[in-house]
């Protein structure tokens, strides 16, 4: 969020207008599309975590409802990279 959003405030997004379900601090994320428990949380087109509960539209998206998986993603990328090197795909 570029501005703090109090609970019940209209927020205009690329997917339309939604109502904030709770106060959301400046710089934090607001859910613009329902995220079922266990699903990837996407930011700028890339997964940044996994929802640890259902996250409804208009909710604050933060560490209380998202498990950070960026370290796992980086580790998987590194493992795949080294596999390609061993297989001779990368000089």
C-alpha positions as CSV (number, residue, x, y, z in Angstrom):
1,X,0.0,0.0,0.0
2,X,1.3,3.4,-0.9
3,X,-0.9,4.9,1.8
4,X,-2.1,3.5,5.1
5,X,-5.6,2.0,4.7
6,X,-8.0,2.0,7.7
7,X,-10.6,-0.7,8.0
8,X,-13.5,-0.2,5.6
9,X,-11.7,2.1,3.2
10,X,-12.1,1.8,-0.6
11,X,-8.9,0.7,-2.3
12,X,-8.6,1.0,-6.1
13,X,-6.5,-1.7,-7.7
14,X,-5.8,-3.0,-11.2
15,X,-8.5,-5.6,-10.6
16,X,-11.1,-3.0,-9.5
17,X,-12.2,-1.4,-6.2
18,X,-12.2,-3.4,-3.0
19,X,-12.8,-2.6,0.7
20,X,-10.1,-3.1,3.2
21,X,-11.1,-5.6,5.9
22,X,-8.6,-4.3,8.4
23,X,-6.0,-1.5,8.9
24,X,-3.1,-2.0,6.5
25,X,0.1,-0.1,7.2
26,X,2.0,1.8,4.5
27,X,4.2,-0.4,2.4
28,X,2.3,-3.6,3.3
29,X,0.3,-5.8,0.9
30,X,-3.5,-6.0,0.6
31,X,-5.1,-9.1,-0.9
32,X,-6.7,-8.3,-4.3
33,X,-7.7,-11.8,-5.2
34,X,-8.8,-14.5,-2.7
35,X,-5.9,-16.8,-1.7
36,X,-6.9,-20.3,-0.5
37,X,-4.9,-21.8,2.4
38,X,-1.8,-23.6,1.0
39,X,-1.7,-21.5,-2.2
40,X,1.2,-19.4,-3.4
41,X,1.2,-15.7,-2.5
42,X,2.2,-13.8,-5.6
43,X,3.9,-10.4,-5.7
44,X,5.0,-8.8,-9.0
45,X,4.3,-12.1,-10.7
46,X,6.5,-14.2,-8.5
47,X,5.7,-16.5,-5.5
48,X,6.9,-15.0,-2.1
49,X,5.2,-17.3,0.2
50,X,2.4,-19.8,1.0
51,X,-0.9,-18.9,2.6
52,X,-1.2,-20.5,6.0
53,X,-5.0,-19.8,6.1
54,X,-7.6,-18.6,3.6
55,X,-6.9,-14.9,2.8
56,X,-10.0,-13.0,1.7
57,X,-9.9,-10.0,-0.6
58,X,-9.2,-6.8,1.3
59,X,-7.2,-8.5,4.0
60,X,-3.7,-7.5,5.1
61,X,-1.2,-10.0,3.7
62,X,1.8,-10.3,6.1
63,X,3.7,-12.8,8.3
64,X,0.6,-13.6,10.3
65,X,-1.1,-15.3,7.3
66,X,1.9,-16.1,5.0
67,X,4.8,-18.5,5.4
68,X,7.9,-17.0,3.7
69,X,9.1,-19.5,1.1
70,X,11.7,-17.3,-0.7
71,X,14.6,-19.2,0.9
72,X,13.2,-22.5,-0.4
73,X,12.7,-21.0,-3.8
74,X,16.3,-19.7,-3.9
75,X,17.6,-23.1,-2.8
76,X,15.6,-24.9,-5.4
77,X,16.9,-22.5,-8.1
78,X,20.5,-23.0,-7.0
79,X,20.1,-26.8,-7.0
80,X,18.6,-26.7,-10.5
81,X,21.4,-24.5,-11.7
82,X,24.1,-26.8,-10.4
83,X,22.3,-29.8,-11.9
84,X,22.5,-28.1,-15.3
85,X,26.2,-27.4,-14.8
86,X,26.8,-31.1,-14.0
87,X,24.8,-32.1,-17.0
88,X,26.9,-29.8,-19.2
89,X,23.9,-27.6,-20.1
90,X,25.8,-24.6,-18.7
91,X,29.5,-24.1,-19.6
